[in-house]
């Protein structure tokens, strides 16, 4: 018994110049907000950009973008709809706002299915919002997608950074490119994370201050792009 | 025509296997289609016929349906997936991503969404025959 879907995954992604997985060791560090804002910023700059939400059990990019009642077009597969200049793909097109409890094997299967049937057009960037940690989605992306690179998000927390250290160790062991590390939700002028990143020999792409206006901008892209958070993400996008 | 994408996957996977095994002419491909995904076999057959390359000129594609059997991880109850009990929108969502079944279907005995698909999920290659 052979699963035929795997053989077409890289064919489906072959017209994408850069696949950037926005990842972290822990949840709650702001991956989805960084991924969504990064994708919007790249699109605003004129890059053809896609956003793929791979957090199947807790997707949130659709809430950030304010996506409602949209369905992909079916044409020899599925074509991601355009949202604010992004080609946008998420499991919520099918699950709606209902709970989707999935075990590891189900996450793998859903991921392979979407990679095998989604027809991305020619893109400069595909930003992938990863679920937290080094579970099934991360391992499958590493197993199946040839040219993926990682952008790693941490907070100033030593706990968050310790999990990042493990993620970096995994990626390095597999010789997966790491674009750099971003420190999100910064509340003081500590250089702890920056020093740790330098000690790891990785690019420190910047720090994003804790922005208490960000919650008000969720679901409103124009407002989101006016935040301090978005301005910082813009400077990070310039380094990709 | 989501079946087209799956047919492409079948042709691509068989081509890769044939290449690896030194098969120059594929004579038979047996495909199993799980009922959970509700693939339209006619469309899949048509797509396969349109996507054939030289290697597949004499290939007989045999497509067989497999019942989707589900087993509850909490109470152990086993049952067969029945699309007739679902509305059109839900059935279509499961058609595109079969794992969405966990969103809409619960164990008929204990109501848990924690069940496994024992068999009959999607499209699988059962066997390939050919001339070396």
Interface residues (C-beta under 8 A of the other chain):
Chain A: X1 X2 X3 X4 X5 X6 X7 X8 X11 X56 X74 X75 X76 X77 X78 X91 X94 X95 X96 X98 X99 X100 X101 X102 X103 X105 X106 X107 X109 X110 X113 X114 X116 X117 X119
Chain B: X1 X2 X4 X5 X6 X8 X9 X10 X12 X13 X14 X16 X17 X32 X93 X94 X96 X97 X98 X99 X100 X102 X103 X104 X113 X114 X116 X121 X122 X123 X124 X125 X126
